[in-house]
Amino acid sequence: MFKNKLYILLFLLLSFCLETRAQYDVSFNHYWMMESGFNPAAAGKEDKINVVAAYNLSFAGFENNPRTMYVSGDMPFYALKSFHGVGVSLINDQIGLFTHQRLAFEYAYKKNLLGGKFSVGVMGSLINESFDGSELDLEDASDPAFSTSEINGNAFDLGAGIYYMHKNWYAGFSVMHAMAPLVEMGETNEIQIDRTYYLTGGYNIKLRNPFLKIQTSVLGRTDGVAYRADITGRLVYSNDGKMMYAGLGCSPTNSFTVYLGGNFHGITLGYCYEVYTSAISMANGSHELIASYQMDLDFGKRGKNKHKSVRIL
């Protein structure tokens, strides 16, 4: 009887985690460094090879809490007298006995427009969902509500987006899970993934001190039922190839976040701690680590690329 109650508690915790995250997709706090993961039009947005790795641990201190790993790489290239962008990203998200994995490939077509850069992109992804029921120890092993073996399912998905950059500001719109795939797991279980719409933007505010600036960014998303919005501001110091930043973020009705990071030996490292505004203790927030590396690409008149390593500002 006690074990049944334990698994019911685990199920309720899982439901709470998914509701707090708002929709199917994982919420990363360093979203402005991971744009190609939710908007394919952002792939190759700068003349650089860009590699990002992130790890998020939510609801610290709880057993079976969500743990998510993200890795991506994107770059621009020149072909057929125009610029393009390509990228690839991988997500591994684990919540207790549930595991969600997504491998995505992104392509973007770019064009100069009104003094800025406009791009439109598409994403194709492979989704895998699995549940390891072999770890369950139920009193009634014949209970159809629980699978006592490992089950999994796969689906193909699509996404699309647009993105525009102009001097000190940018904006983008995208749709993920455009096919609204239904993932069948075993004979009696399935997961419906709803379309999710993203709207993002940002603006760099210059200060009198030439070494300081304020970077602002926002991200909103909804699946038509639930929504989440993130608003972030970071004070950035940069001088002689060195960079450090500190900032604050807010997700109304969800959480507050503190950021700290900088550039170390050519690699940008960042950390943030998210405190939930619900009844959960401040000690049970979310930890997130992120690292990125960039390499400049020099596009010559003929579109040939020359590579060189630079420090990130």
C-alpha positions, 0 to 999 in steps of 0.5 A: 500500500505504501509503495502504491502511494509512493508512485502516485506521489511520483506521478503527481510530482511529474505532472506538477513539473510538466505544468510548471515548465509550461507545455511539452518543451523544456524551459532553459533560462539561457534561451538567448544563447540557444535560439536555433533550438526553438527557431531554425531561422536563427541557425547561422545568424552570425558569421561564426561557427557557434557551439553550445552545451547546457545542463539544467537541473530543476527542483533541486533536492527532490528525488526523480527531479528533471535533468536536461542536457542540450548540445547544439552547433550552427554556422552560416555558409555561402552558396549559389550567390546567397547566404544560408545557415545550418545547425544541429541540436540534441536534447536529452530530458529525464524526469524520473523513469521518463526520458525525452530525446530529440535530434533536430536539423535546422536550415535557414535562408538569409537575405539582406533587408531594410538595413538588417538581415532577414532569415527564414528557416525549417527544422526536421527532428526525430523524437524518442519517448521512453518509460522504464517500467522495469524499475517499478515495484508494484504490489499488483503487477497486472495493473494496466495503468503501469507498464512493468517493462521498458516501452518507447516510441518514435515520431518525426516532427517539423518546425519553422520560423522567421528571424530579423536582426537590425543593428542593436535589436532582433526579433523572431517568431517560430512554431515547433511541433508543427505536425502535432505528432502522436507518439505511441508507446507500447500497445496502450500508451501514447503522448500527444505533442501540441504545436507550440508558438514562440516569440522572441526579441532583444535590444542592446542598450549602450551606456556612457561608459564604452565598456558597459552595455545592457542586453535585454531579451524576452521569450514568450511561448504558448501551445494555446492552453498554457503559456510562459514568458521570460524577461531578462536583463544583463549588465555586460562588461567587455574590454580588451577581449574580456567579458563578464556579465551579471543579470536578473530574469523574471517569468511572471507567475513562475520564477525569478532568476539570477545570472552570472558569467563571463569569457574564460580562455575563449569559452563563454561560461554561464550559470544561473539559479532559478527560484520558483514563486510557488510554495516550493522552498528557495533551496529547491530551485533550478541550477543551469550551466552553459558553455559556448565557443565561437570561431569567426568565419571570413566570407571573401568576395567569392564566398570562400571561408577562412577560419580563425580562432577569436576571443568572444566579446 
